[in-house]
Amino acid sequence: MLSHINGGDESMQHAWSDDALTIHWSFTPDELALVPHGSDANRLGFAVQLKFFDLEGRLPRTPREIPLAALGFVAEQLELSPVVLQQ
């Protein structure tokens, strides 16, 4: 569930301004080309991990490390709903 995606004491900040989301979580056309075809959940999960890795230099240890604002922002760029990760 999305409720378990955010929270905890992980290192990544969880409060993101609109400007910060745009700067750090926006995809270039080349990055979007890396997102594989497949299920919506797989596409969103891959994309979020790609940007997380870009920012943190590692993959998230748990889904809770993904800020909800970032998840929604990435989903919007892929024209998906963040709810697809609940399925």
C-alpha contacts under 8 A as a table, 3 or more apart, distances in Angstrom:
res1	aa1	res2	aa2	distance
1	M	4	H	5.80
1	M	5	I	7.13
1	M	85	L	7.30
1	M	86	Q	4.87
2	L	5	I	5.08
2	L	6	N	7.39
2	L	68	L	7.93
2	L	83	V	7.14
2	L	85	L	7.35
2	L	86	Q	6.47
3	S	6	N	6.39
4	H	7	G	7.10
4	H	63	P	7.04
4	H	64	R	5.77
5	I	62	T	7.84
5	I	63	P	4.67
5	I	64	R	3.80
5	I	65	E	6.75
5	I	66	I	6.10
5	I	67	P	7.32
5	I	68	L	7.00
6	N	14	H	7.76
6	N	63	P	7.19
6	N	64	R	4.18
6	N	65	E	6.18
6	N	66	I	6.12
6	N	67	P	5.64
6	N	68	L	5.98
7	G	10	E	7.96
7	G	64	R	5.49
7	G	65	E	7.14
8	G	64	R	6.63
8	G	65	E	7.57
10	E	64	R	7.92
10	E	65	E	5.91
11	S	65	E	7.74
12	M	56	E	7.71
12	M	65	E	6.58
12	M	66	I	7.91
12	M	67	P	7.91
13	Q	16	W	7.42
13	Q	67	P	7.44
14	H	66	I	7.87
14	H	67	P	4.98
14	H	68	L	7.54
14	H	69	A	7.75
15	A	67	P	7.57
15	A	69	A	7.65
16	W	20	A	5.88
16	W	21	L	6.09
16	W	69	A	6.76
16	W	70	A	7.65
17	S	20	A	5.11
17	S	21	L	6.18
18	D	21	L	5.14
18	D	22	T	6.22
19	D	22	T	5.10
19	D	23	I	6.18
20	A	23	I	5.08
20	A	24	H	5.92
20	A	25	W	7.77
21	L	24	H	5.36
21	L	25	W	5.11
21	L	26	S	6.99
21	L	69	A	7.88
21	L	70	A	6.55
21	L	73	F	7.16
22	T	25	W	5.71
22	T	26	S	5.26
23	I	26	S	6.24
24	H	51	K	7.82
24	H	55	L	7.36
25	W	51	K	6.18
25	W	70	A	6.63
25	W	73	F	7.28
25	W	74	V	6.77
26	S	73	F	8.00
26	S	74	V	7.24
26	S	77	Q	7.74
27	F	30	D	7.86
27	F	31	E	5.67
27	F	32	L	6.05
27	F	77	Q	7.74
28	T	31	E	5.13
28	T	32	L	6.27
29	P	32	L	5.08
29	P	33	A	6.27
30	D	33	A	5.13
30	D	34	L	6.81
31	E	34	L	5.26
31	E	35	V	7.10
32	L	35	V	5.41
33	A	36	P	7.60
35	V	43	R	6.07
35	V	46	F	6.66
35	V	47	A	6.10
36	P	43	R	6.11
36	P	46	F	7.91
37	H	43	R	6.71
38	G	42	N	6.47
38	G	43	R	6.45
39	S	42	N	5.25
39	S	43	R	6.25
40	D	43	R	5.12
40	D	44	L	6.11
40	D	80	L	7.04
40	D	84	V	6.39
41	A	44	L	5.24
41	A	45	G	5.92
41	A	84	V	5.16
41	A	85	L	5.14
41	A	87	Q	7.51
42	N	45	G	5.08
42	N	46	F	5.98
43	R	46	F	5.28
43	R	47	A	6.11
44	L	47	A	5.08
44	L	48	V	6.08
44	L	74	V	7.37
44	L	75	A	6.26
44	L	78	L	7.44
44	L	80	L	7.70
44	L	82	P	7.71
44	L	84	V	7.99
44	L	85	L	7.63
45	G	48	V	5.35
45	G	49	Q	6.21
45	G	85	L	7.38
46	F	49	Q	5.20
46	F	50	L	6.07
47	A	50	L	5.03
47	A	51	K	6.43
47	A	74	V	7.17
48	V	51	K	5.39
48	V	52	F	6.07
48	V	66	I	7.67
48	V	70	A	7.86
48	V	71	L	6.60
48	V	74	V	6.56
49	Q	52	F	4.92
49	Q	53	F	5.95
49	Q	59	L	6.15
49	Q	60	P	6.96
50	L	53	F	5.20
50	L	54	D	6.26
50	L	59	L	7.93
51	K	54	D	4.86
51	K	55	L	6.28
52	F	55	L	5.17
52	F	56	E	5.89
52	F	57	G	7.61
52	F	58	R	7.32
52	F	59	L	6.50
52	F	60	P	6.99
52	F	66	I	7.62
53	F	56	E	5.18
53	F	57	G	4.75
53	F	58	R	4.76
53	F	59	L	5.21
53	F	60	P	7.65
54	D	57	G	5.74
54	D	58	R	7.78
56	E	59	L	7.55
60	P	63	P	6.75
60	P	65	E	5.96
60	P	66	I	7.25
61	R	65	E	7.08
62	T	65	E	5.77
62	T	66	I	7.99
63	P	66	I	5.73
64	R	67	P	7.35
66	I	70	A	7.01
66	I	71	L	6.72
67	P	70	A	5.22
67	P	71	L	6.25
68	L	71	L	4.95
68	L	72	G	6.19
69	A	72	G	5.23
69	A	73	F	6.13
70	A	73	F	4.94
70	A	74	V	6.03
71	L	74	V	5.28
71	L	75	A	6.07
71	L	82	P	6.40
72	G	75	A	5.04
72	G	76	E	6.11
72	G	81	S	7.39
72	G	82	P	5.62
73	F	76	E	5.19
73	F	77	Q	6.53
74	V	77	Q	5.20
74	V	78	L	6.51
75	A	78	L	5.14
75	A	79	E	6.06
75	A	80	L	4.88
75	A	81	S	5.71
75	A	82	P	5.56
76	E	79	E	4.81
76	E	80	L	5.77
76	E	81	S	6.94
77	Q	80	L	7.58
80	L	84	V	7.56
81	S	84	V	5.91
82	P	85	L	6.21
83	V	86	Q	5.44
83	V	87	Q	7.52
84	V	87	Q	5.62
